[in-house]
Amino acid sequence: MRVHMAAAAILMLATGIARAQDESAGVAGSAAADQSSGSTDAGPADSSSLSSTSTAADAADASGGDAVPADARADANPTPPSPPGEAAADAPTSAPPSVVATIPVPQNPPPVPPGGSAAAPQQIAEIVVTATKREQSLRQIPASITALGGADLERRGAQGVEDIARLVPGVNFTADSVNASQVTIRGISTTTLGNPTTGVLFGDVSFTDAYLPRVTLDPNPFDMKSVEVLKGPQGTLFGSAALNGAIRYVPEPPKFGEYETRWFAQYSMVDGGGEAPTYGAAVNLPFGDELALRMMAFKRKSPGWIDNTHTGEHDINSVGQEGARGILGWRPGDNLDVHLSYVWQQTNVRDSPYAEDRSGELTRDTTSRPSPVDSQYRLADLVARYSFESMDLVSDTAWVDKSAHKALDASTDLTGSTFPYVLLDDVDGSDTYSQELRLVSTDTSSPWRWVTGVFGMHQSLNFVPEYSVALTPGFDLQALAGALDLPIQGLLAQGDSVNLLRVRTQATIEELALFGDVTRRLGDSVELSIGGRLYHSRSGGSVLQDGALVLLTGALQNDNRGVIKASGFNPKASALWHITHDVLVYTAVSKGFRNGGLQPGFTTPLSAKQAPDRFTADTLWNYEAGTRTQWLDNTLHVDATAFYVDWKNPQILLGDSVLHLPYLDNAGRVKSVGIETAVQWLPAWAPGLSINASAAWTRTETAEAFEGQTGATLPKGTPWPYAARWQTATTVSYAHEFGDWTAEAGVTHSWLSKAWADLEQTEPVFDYQQWDAQLNLSNAAIRWLPEIGVTVSNLANERGIANVIVGGVVTRVDKVTYIQPRAVLLRLSGSF
């Protein structure tokens, strides 16, 4: 049935194209008559590229006419790159900027004139981003930043950060749907339960917990303006939340004076698995010229593909998700701009998504009960901006609340068997309040640009994981404890269960910082920048451990309390030189840091290595140099970046050598070196064709000997976990217009080389490639007609291994998480 539905959709697209070809002669004649009278047809509805989205869309929206795609506007009136430091927003309004990537990523080509020919070569559009907390032309920023357009992420049916990471070489994604997912940039990685090395931001609000995150920000890309990937430390502007980079989600802002409604509905079918719908809508409501409200809501059902042969259940790893966000904009005058945002999202994972071995069979027989995970987050953000003559004053007040509950079958984790049944009940929550005040220069005629501000943050963490074993009916635990003179309170768990191990962690993290960044333009070709962040942090609280495993250590309970304070300065500096109009080079150095804390993990007395009482703060220096070039009348971009990372005292999650219980430690020192290259080409001889190819080579390894979790000494040069040596992404796409119809097709290939899930190099991961294909058909002249799309992901049905976790004492169990099998996605979308 699923194959028939996909075939029918493709046949429908092909039929539409054929009909458009039959009508093209008449349409072309009509178009010629329109051109002679001075009128033009509207461009295709929303043909922005994957790596492009307009930053001047509000100006077009305010005009009251039909919105023209960002890349269509830019390509119709191409603008040469701005001089160093000038944002494209200051260019003539006839050529508003759009967003593409510094290191290009797959994108759909811009539309071509009716009839399939172009009067002039299409040019790669210039872009503006706000990742530096001020508008700036992306290719003029001396750093590695990639911007992905929300519109094409929607077209691809992207549902999360895993669909984004594989498009950006040097970035990979690790998840198991039980713990918070992790993004690795340039080999600086952590495990799914470890402290994050890559920050996650919603606008300028950090979503990162200081340690052991249970919930991650992974919003649906629907109605998202762009997603920015920032490589390298972002400590100057975002503090400890971005040790070696960040993923930044930028939502669509309210549009003043315009009503707009957008919607989508899609149906996903997984080969050998389930099938499920996802749908959503967004509306923009103006209230006069000063007030506007933009709201979005969605409901997602992600089909499962893992079968539990022990219980006979199929497709157990299905996911249900729903969310909403609203942004209220108020602009009472030319100088004041206020935005109030609220975001809510809830995710329910039916069961863990792992298989029991590396055979490629998407089954397991090692759990007797499901392991559901329910999580929720809420975010509120109030941003007020007041514009003076040469600067803006910005206040950003934010609150983030997260909660999660897991009820996991941990039997095989501890014993390697389904008996006895061991329940891991994990209840977690965090609250974060932050306030930032900053001044941003706005005088574009000045050779100086700067941003400076003060930041404060208070974060409360509370998580209680509890391992317990159910008692045999009729067994009197209290009588046994009394006979042995044991404290019954510490041995009791929920219901009639024995508490094996319970860890109550309550932590408070506070940070206060002053930051600044100043840039000086020297002539027309050179820029020098310097900045830094002066910070003071305090991390303290308590970790209380009890249960049968704690009694084996000779104590009734372990009570670890304390406060860790840290102060320091995180500098950054860069230099940029335009050798010619089409060639620039840059070099940059920056430092990142991460807070330490009390040990929330546990090791048994029999473990080869004991967990320390505390894990310390770690720091990271990033040195990079790059070049950006454009050729053939700005239809070809060739970019390259080389980097060196020196990571001191890296925090790493290890496991008890007997029961595999997790704990945090520091690993001495790690070094990472690499090269990233990218080519983006719009061939003049084939209007509508776009070719994007990018690759990254990274070598990340320990720079000092380190005692691993088994007690063995790991030598200098040991590969760091989840740090793949090679990664590539290539996309070839083509767009063609037949009268009012636009057909777009693209193929993407990505490859991730082998890496290890552990320092001991016993668990290989990754080493897979993936092919994806996409086909879309739209008609801009008929606004009520939805755009039709078909996407096939993992065409070759590759069994790529995304993660491996080892469990079992007597019998070893590998918990293998595979990438999603081949899936067909049918999508309808529209706006009015």
Summary of the structure (lengths in Angstrom):
residues: 832
radius of gyration: 27.3
end to end distance: 32.7
largest distance: 100.8
contacts: 3119
relative contact order: 0.14
helix: 11%
strand: 50%
